[in-house]
Amino acid sequence: MQKVPKYRGIRILIIPIILYYMLISPMIGMLTVTNSPKLLKMNMKDFVFSGKDSIRSIVIDTLTDNKVIQIDTLVNKTGNSESDSLHKKPHGLNFSLDQNNNKGYFGQGEELFFDCFLISLLLGFLFSLPYKIYFRRKRKGASIPVIIVRFCRKTILYSPIITAAIISIPFIAQNINLVNKLFINNVFEESFRRQIFIEYWAIFLLASLLTIAYTYFYQKHKMQIIYLHHIFSPEELRKNIYKSKGGKISHRLVLSSFLTSLMPLSIVVAYIFMSMTSLDDIGLYKPTIGEYKVIFGEYAKLVSNDDLQAFAQGKNLHYINVIDSFLMFVGIASGIFVTIIYLISFVRWTNSDIISPVRELLQNMQKTTGGQLQNYSLVRTNDELGELSENYNIMTGKLHEYVSHIDKMNAELDQKVKERTAEVVSQKEEIEAQRDEMESQRDEIERQRDYVIEQRDFIIQQKKAITDSIEYAGNIQSAVLPPLEYMKNILGDHFIYFLPRDIVSGDFYWAHQIKKKKVIVVAADCTGHGVPGAFMSMLGITLLNEIILKKGITTPSEILDNLKANVVSALHQTNQTGKSKDGIDLSVCLIDYENRKLKYAGAYNPIYIVRSSESDKEIEDIIKSNKTHDFTIEKSDGKILIEIKPDKNPIGISHGQVQKYNLKSFDLKENDVLYMFSDGYADQFGGDRRLKFLYSKFKQLLISVSSQSMEQQSMELNKALQKWKGHEKQIDDILVMGIKING
């Protein structure tokens, strides 16, 4: 870590301004000198002198601020001199080159620039004051006010931009002043004076950009290499603290090369253009052959005089006179001197900003190679070097963690090796003792093997006997269920997809015709499956026969009320812990084929009705005619699926007060398909992610197959189930009934 430096804030503003004046002053001087003959000619246009073939000498007194013009003598071509008097002005009259402002062409603008620069110095001092306090107190080891620490931490990363903005204030003000004079108010009556200011404005823009860029990179270099690690802690600088997106080293190198190459080329071109003089300006509209030879030099010998005159006819040729050549070389030399300063500064900053982080990173890498694993580089920039330093810090941290973990593992491994060695020695002795015991146990194992074989054969026989009994029970259960021929006679066009998980099932279906064209249909799902479920299904079928056939109860809600009471009574169910909680989920439908009426009551089992219509009017009619019912409607593929919700009231013991089941009525239409089912189909696991089939897919499947025949629907349901299930086991009994409403 370096010693705490002093913060240089004003110096960063003054040095670029000095370089700016070193760059702009020769150009202003050259503009003034090279254009002075034309300026004098314009200011002398109101004077008339007497005498033929006379030449007046004009002496410019540059010792006064008013730039006095004195008319001294006149000399004729023969060498005779005579005094003369001015027709319009008395002898020795003084007048300014700029009649509107005695301070000259550029004096007023430079005063504005200097005033704005003083404002910039004040702003720069105010901005740098907290930094000066921060670094001064840090050098002395004194406490730093919290507000100053916060200010420095929040603004240090943006200090290059802020400093460049402060230094740009005088340039912006001067640029606005020039633009106002040149393009808005157009204060110049003569085009020549306007041209001078345009040339000055172009030079000023170039110098402004170079000065602002110099200030920005100067402060950026100071911030990244000298100040940054004194404001942020090393732990903070292990990561990128810049909020903006990372920059590119290549962009900075290209910009530096552009600035250091553009300036000398621009200076040379500017001085060359300012040094050129048009032949028209000196009155040589038709030069003589001798003058042409002076203008073209040795090249005039290559062509004839006529060709030379024809070539130059109508062309405005330019040349560089002796004074302009001298001024041009002086100006170019001055510009090159400033360019060297810029070039050295930019190259030094660029190299330092790249080499310093790389050198620091290389030293840390060498220390890491030597075994010192807690060396971290400071992330000073937000370019590739900053990213490289940040990734190196991450690598070093992980490497340190890995080595520490490995050391810990080695220590634990050494301890385990010692423990294992002692354990192996003791185990060896134990094994030798157990070897004799194993030999004695071998005979016992052989005897037990023979006994296990006998038990296996006995279990196989017992399993066969149990399986035969369950298969016989399945035959009995099938006999108790309504015969398929009877179901066909009373239900008409329908299908029953019945797939027990085991030989016997806890799901069952039941149907009975109470009157002509009136049928009661039941789809039930008992608690459990296999033998326990079969017992519950036998109980349910028995109770339904007693309630409907013997007692003559045909209203679905009353059937469920009686069934619930009989199940609770038959199973002696109470709310006590450990007692039976078995029950039945079922749906009961009374279908009136003649009037196409449906009465339904359900205990946890809903029913679906699929109708070939998707019109909004159809849906509105259903909603109006069934306002009191709990149902939902889904539209898909030109069909609607109406789900009539069941009561959340089990057939079995329930907590709280015993509630009656609700009777729900629904108007059917011809070709409606009524679906009654258990939860086995929707709860089956399968698919690529071993998930449940779910009721949403079950609904879409029923909608897609509802237009097919009943037999084909049953086949499609089985096909979809087998595809979904794949190699998974069936987890529950499955029952799906479909009934088509015909006349």
N, C-alpha and C positions, 0 to 999 in steps of 0.2 A: 504494500500500500504506500502511495506517495504521501508526502507531507501535505497538510491542508494549504491550498494556494490562496492567493489574493484574488478577489473577483475584479476583473477588468471590464467595466461596462462602458465608460465614456470613450476609452481608447478604441473600442470596436466601431464607434461612430465617427471618430475624428480621422483615423487613418484612411478609411475609404474616401472621405471628403478631400483629404490632401491629394490622394491619387486622382480623384475626379478633377481637381483644379490643374494638376500636372498634365492631365489629358486634354482638358477643354481649353486651357489658356492659350497654348500655341495655336490652336485652331481659330480661336477668336481673333488673336493677333494677326494671323495670316489673312483671315477674312477682311479685317480692317485695312491692312496694308495693300493687299492685292486689289482691293476695290476702291482705294483712296483716289486714284486718278478720275474714276467715273464719278465719285462723290463730289470732287472739286468741280468737275465739269458741270454737274447738275446745279451746284450752288452758284456757279459763275454765269449761268445762262442769261441772267438779267443785266449783265454789264455789256456795254458797247464801247469798243476802243477805236480811236482814229488812227489813220495811217495805213498804207498798203504794204502787203508782204511783211508784216511785222509779227514777231513772236514775243509773247509776254511770259515772263517767268513768275511762277507762283510759289511763294515761300510759305510753308505751313508752320506757324509757331506752335509747337507742341508743349511749350512750357506752361501754358495757361490752361485752365479748365474750359475756356471758351473756344479753343482751337482757332486763333486769329488768322485771318487770311489778309495779307498785305500786298497791295499792288505797287511794286517798286519801280521797275523800269521796263522799257520796251526796246528791243534790239531788232534792226532790220537785217536783211540778208547781206548787206555790204559791210556790216560791222559798225554803222553809225548808230548812236543812241540819242534819244531826245526825250524830254519829259512830256508827259501826256496827262490829260485830265479825263476823269470818268464822266460819261454823259449822264449816268443815273445815280452814281454814288460818289461821295467825296473821297479824296485820297486817304488811304489808311483806315477804311471802314472795317470794323470787326463784325463777323457773324458766325454763328455756330453751324457745324456740319449737320446737326439735327436741329432744325429751327423750332421744332415743337418741344424739345427737351435738351437743356444745356448739358445734361449728363451723358450725352452720346447715345449710340445705338443700343448698347447692351447694359448701360449703367443701371437703369431703373429695374430691369429684370433681375440683375444680379443682387440688387438690394433686397428685392422680394425673396430671392432664393436664400440670402444670408439670414433674413429675419425668420423665415420658416425653419432654417437649420438651427437657429437658436432655440426655437420651440422644440425641435427634435432632441436637442441636447438636454433640455429640461425634462422632457418625457423619458428620455433614456436614463437620466439620473434618477428620476422617481422609480422607474422600473427596476434599476439595478441596486437601489438603496437596500431593499430587504436582503438581497444576496450578499451585499457587502457586510451587513450586520451579521448575517448567518455565518459567513466564513471567518470574519474577525473574531466572533465569540467562540467559534469552534476551534480556531487556532489557540486561543487563550484557555480553552477548556471550561469556559463559562456556560451557564445554562442559556438556552435559546428560547425566546418566547414561542408559544405554541402557534400563534397566528402567523409568525414569520416562517416557521417550519412548514405549515400547511401551504402558505403561498408559494414557497420554493418548490415543494413537491408537486404542486398542481401545475406550475407554469414552466418548470425547467425543460420539459420535453418540447414545449411550444416556443421556447425562447428564441430559436433562430427565426421563426416566422414573425414573432413580435418585434424583434430587433430590426429585421428587414422592413417591416411595416413602418416603424418609427423613422428609419433613415429615408424612406420613400416619401415622407411628407413634403420636404422642400421640392423634390423632383415633380411630384404631382401638382403642387401649386404653380411651379414654373411652367409646367407643360400646359396647364389650364390657361395661364396668362398668354402663352405663345399661341395656342389654338384660338383664343379669343381675339387676339390682334390679327392673326393671319386669315382666319376663316369665318369668324362671326361678325366682328365690327369692321374688319378690313380697314385699319387705320392708315395704311400706306397708300398715298396717292400715286407714287411712282412705282412701276412694276419692278424696277431695279432694286429699290429698297426692300420690297416684298420678297424678291428672290434671295437677297442676303439673309433675311430672317428665316426663310425656308431652309437654306443651307445650315444656318445655325441650329434650327429646330431639329433637323435630321441628326446632326452631330450630337446635340444634347440628348436625344432619345437613346443613341448608342451608348454614350457615356453613362446615362442614368441606369440602363439595364445592367451594364458591367459593374457599376458601383453597388447597386442593390444585391446583385448575385455575389459579389465579393463579401459584402456584409453578412449575407445569409450563410455562406459556407464557412466564413471565419467564426461566427458564433456557433455553428453546428459542430465544428471541430472542437472548439473549447468545451462545449456542453458534453459531447460524447467521451472525449479523452481525458479532460481535466476535472470537470465539475461533477459529473453524474454520480460517480461512486462515492462522493462525499455527502450526497443528499439522500441516496437510497442505500440501504444496508446490503451487504454481500448476499444475504439470504434472499432478499427481494430480487436482486439482479441475477439470480440463478435462472430466472425465467424472463421471458420477454414482457417488459412493462409497457410497451407501446400499445396504444389502443387502435391505431390505424393499421391498415394492411401492410405487410412487409414490403420494403423497397427492393431494388435490384442494384447490385454493384455495377453491372454493365451500364445501367442508365446513368449512374453518377459519372462513370468514366467517359461516356459519350458526351454528357453535358460539360464536363470539365474540358475535354478536348475541343468541343465546339466553342466555348467561351475563350479559351486561350488561343485558338486558331482564328476565330472570327475577328477578334480585335485587331491584330496586326494587319490582316488583309484589308479590313475596313478602313484602317488608318491610312494605309498606302494608297488605296483607291480614292479616299476622300481628298488627300493632299494632291494627288495627281489631277483630279477634277478641278480643285480650287486653283491650281497653278496654270490651267490651260486658258489661253486668250484667243478670242476669235479675231480673224483678220478684218472682219467687218467693223469690229469695235475701234480699230485704229484707222479706219477710212480706206483700207486697201481693197476697194471693190474690184478694181482692174489692175492688178500688179503688172509691172513691166517685166520683160524677160530677165533682167538682172535681179529683180526682186524675187521672181520665181526660182531662180537658181539659188538664191540665199535661203528661200523657204524649203526647197526640196533637197538642197545640198548636192551630194555626189550623184543622187538618183536622177537629177535633171539631165545628166549626160547620157542616160540610157535611151532617151526619146528625143524627137525633134521639138523645136520651139512651138510649131503649130500644134502638134499633138499635146504638148504640155499645156498650152493655153486652152485647147479644146477640153482637156481633162478637167481643168480647174474652173471652167466657165460655169457660173451659176452655183458653185459649191461654196459653202461657208466653212473655210478651213481654219484649223486651230494650230497654235504653236505655244511653246513655253519660253518666255523671255528669261533674261539672265537673273533678274531680281526674284522672279517667281521660282526659278530653278533653285536658287539659294534657299529661299524660304521653304520650298518643298522638302529639300534634304534636311534642313533644320527641323522641320515639323515631323518628318518621318523618323529622324533620330530620337526626338523627344518621345514620340509614340512608342518606338521600340523599347526605349528605356522603361516606360510605364508597363509595356507588355511583359518585359522580363520580370518586373516585380509581380505582376499578376500570375505569370507562368510559374515562378518560384513558389508563390503562396499556394496556388491551387495544387501543384504537384506535391508540395510538402504536406498539405492537409490531406489530400487523397491517400498518399503513401502512409501517413501516420494513422489515418482512420482504418486502413486495411492491415498494415503491418503490426500495429500495437495489439489489436485483438488476436491476430494470428500468432504473434510471439508469445502472448500470455497463454493462449490455448496450447501451443507447442510445449511450453515449460510445464504446464500442468499435466500434459500427456506424458512427458518424460518422468515426472514425479510419480504418476500412476504406474508407469512401467517399472519404476524402481520399488514399487510396493506400497507407496503412500496413496491410499484410496479415498482420502477425504479432501481432494483438491478440486475446487470448482472455479470455472471461468465466469467473469462478469459479462452479462449480455448488455453490451453498450449500444448496439445498433439494431434496427428492425429489418436488416437485409439478410443475405445468405450467411454472412459471418455471425450475425446474432442468432439465426436459426441453428447454425452449426454449434455455437457455444451452448445454446439451450439444450440441444440434443446430447452434447457431450456431458453436460451436467446430469441429465437424466440417466445416461449410460453409467456415469460414475456412481450416482446414487444407487442404481440397481446392482452394479458390480459390488459396491460396498455391502449392500444387503445380502447378496449371494455369498460373498466371502465370509461375512459374519455368520450366516446360516450354516455354511459348510464347516466353519470352525466349531460352531456349537454341535453340529452333527458328529464331527470327529471326536469331540470330547465325550459326547454321549455314547458314540460307538466304542471308544476305548473302555468306558465303564461297562458297557454291555458285553464286550469281549471278555473282560475279567469275570463278570458274573456268569457268562455262558461257559467259560472254561471250568469254573468251579462246579457249575451245574452239570456239565458233561461228565466230569470225574465222578460226581455222586450218582449220575444216571448210569454210568458204566457199571458201577457196583450194584446198583439196583437192577439193571438188566441181567447181570449175571445171576442175581438171586431169583429174578423172575423167570429166567430161562428154564430152571428146574421146575418151577411151578407151572409154566406153560406146557411143559411136556406132560405133567400130570393132568393138566386141564384139557389136553388134546383129546384124550379118551372121553372126557365128559362132554366135549363139544360134539364129538361124533355121535354120542348117544342122543344129545339134544337135536342134532341134525335129523336123525331118524324120526324123532318125535315131531319136529316141525313139518316134515314131509307128510306125516300122517295127518297133522292138523290142517295143512293146505288142502289135502284131498277132501277132508271133512268140510272145510269152508266152501270148496267148489260145489260140493253136493248141496250144502245149505243154500248157497247163492242160486243154484238152479231151481231149488224148490221154491225159494222166495220169488224168483222171476216168474216161474210158472204161476204162482199164486197171484202176482200183480197182473200178469197177462190175462188171467181169468177174471180178475176184478175189472180190467179194462173192457173185457167183453160184456160184463154186467153193466158197466157204466154206459157203454154204447147202446145196450138194449134199453136202458132207462131213457136215453135221449130220444126225442121224437124221430120216427123213421123218416128217411129222405123222401119217400113217396108221399107220405102224409104232408110233409112240409111243402112239397110241390103242389099238392092239391089245394091247400089253403092259402099259400102265399103267391102262387103263380110264378112269374118270371123272377128268379132269385138265385143267389149263390151263398154257400156257407164255406168259408175258408177256416178250417179247424185243424190246428197243429199243436198237439200237446207236447210239452218239453220231454216228459217221461211217458211211460206206457199209459198211465192214467192222468187225468187233467183236473185242475182246479177251475178252469173255464168251462162254462156250459151254456147251451142255448135251449130255449123252451118256447113252444108256440101252441095255441089252441084257438079253434074257431068257435066263438060263442053264438054267433048268428050268421046268417048268410051274408056274405060280403063284409063281415066284421071279424077281425083276427087280433088276438093278443100275442105279441112277440116279446121275448125276453132275451137279452144278452148279458151274461153275468161273469164276474171275475172274483173267485173266492180267495181268501187269504191262503198263501202258500201254493205249492204245486206238488205233483207226485201224489203219494198216498194221502198225506194230510189234506191237500187240496181236494182230492177225490172225495174224501169223507165230507168235507164242507159242501161240495157240489151235490152229493147225494142228499144231504140235509136240505139244501136250497130247493132241489127239485121236489122233494117230498112236501115241503111246506107250501110251495107254489100249487101243487096238486090239491092240497087241502084247502088253501085260501080261495082258489079260483074255481076248482071243479066241485068241491063239496059245499063251501060257503057261498059260492056264486058271486064273489066280489070281482067286479070287472073294471072298476075305475083305477088307472095306474097309480094315482097318489094313495088311494086307500090300500091297494095291494102292498105298496112299500111300507105303509104304516103298520099293517098286520104282520108283514114279513119281519120287520125290525123287532116287534114285540115278541114274536115266536122264537127268533134266533137268540135274543137275550135270555128268554126263559129256558130254551132248550139247552143252552150252553152254561146256564147258571152264572151269567156274567154280572160282575159288580165293578165298582171303581177302585177296589182294593188293589194294592201293589202285588204283583205276582199272579193275579188271576187272569183268566183267558180274555184276550183282546181281539179274538178272531172276528171276522165279519165278511160281508159280501159287497162289492161294488157292482151295480147293475143299472141297466136302463130298461124301462118297460114302456112299450108303445101299443096303443089301441088304434088300429088302422081301419077306417071305414072306407072301403073301396068304392062303394056306391056313391057316397056324397063327397069323397075325396077329402075326408077330415082326418086329422091326426091328433091324438091325445097322448101326452108324454109326461112321465115323471122319472127322475134319475137320481141315483145316489152315487155321486162322484163320476158317473159315466155319461158323457154327452152323446148326442147323435148329430149326424151331418145329413143335410139334404142338398143334393146337387141338381141344379135346374139349368136348362139350356137357354139362358137369357142373360144379357149384360146391360140392358137399358136402364137408364136412371129412373124412368117411370115405374118399371117393375120393382126396383129396390124401394122407391118411395111408397108404393102400394103395400109391400111387405111390412115396412116400418109402421105405416098407419094402422094396418090391421093387427099388429102384434105389439102395441105400445107397452103393454104391461110385462112382456116377456124379456128375459135376459138372453140375448142372442147377438151374434156378430155375422157380418156378411163380407165375403171376399170375392173379388172379380178376377177372372183369368181365362184367356182363350175363348171368349164368347160365352162363358158360363159363370154362374154364381154359386158359391158354397155357403149355405146357411148353417151355422153352428148354434144349436139350442143348448144352453148351459144347464148343467145338473145342479141339484142342491148339494151343498157341502155338509151332508148329514149321513153318516155311515149306517149301513145295516149291521148293527151290533151296538155294543155299549158305547155311549158318548158322554162327554163331560157336560155339566150344566143341565138346564131344563130340556126335556124331551120336546122336539119340534115336529110339527106335521110337515109332510112333503107337499110341495106345490104341484098342482096340475097345470100343464101348459098345453094349449091347443094351437094348431097350425093348419092353414088351408093348403092342401096339396093340389098339384096340377098333373095332368097326364104326362107320362114319361119322366116325372121326377124320380130320382133314385135316392132311397133312404139307406143310410149306412149306420149299423150298430156294431160295436167292437169293444174289446178289452184293451188294456194298455201294453200288451205284450209286443205288438208290432212296432209301435213308436219307441219303445224302450230298448229295442234290440241294438247291441253294439256292433260296429263294423266300420267299413270304409278305410281309407288310408291312415287316418289318425285315430282309429278305434274310438269313435264317438257314437252317441245314440242317434237313431234314425230321426227322432223328434216328430212332433205333430205337424210342424210346418211342411216338411217333406211329404208326410203322410197325406195331408190335404191336397197338395199339388198332384200326388200320384193318383188319388181318387178322382180329381177333376180330369186328369189326362185320360183315364180309362173309362169314365162314366158313359161315353157314347158307344162303347163296345157291348157285345152280348154279355150276359151274366157269366156264362162259362168262360169266355175269353178274359173277363175281368179277374176271375179267380186265378187263372193261369198267369196273368200279368203281375198280380200281387205276389204270387209265389216266386216268379222269376226275379222281380225286383228285390225281394227279401233275400234270396239265395245269393244274388250278386253283392248286396250290401254286407251280408254276414260273412261271406268268404270262408275263412278257416276258423272264425270265432264260433264258440259254442252258443246254442240257443239258451237264453237266460230265463225265459218265462213261457208259460202257455200262451198261445196266440189264437185269437178268435176275431174274424171279420165277417159280418153278414151284410149282403147287399140285396135290397128289395126294390124292384121297379114297379111304379104305380101305373097300372093299366086299368082299362075300364072293366 
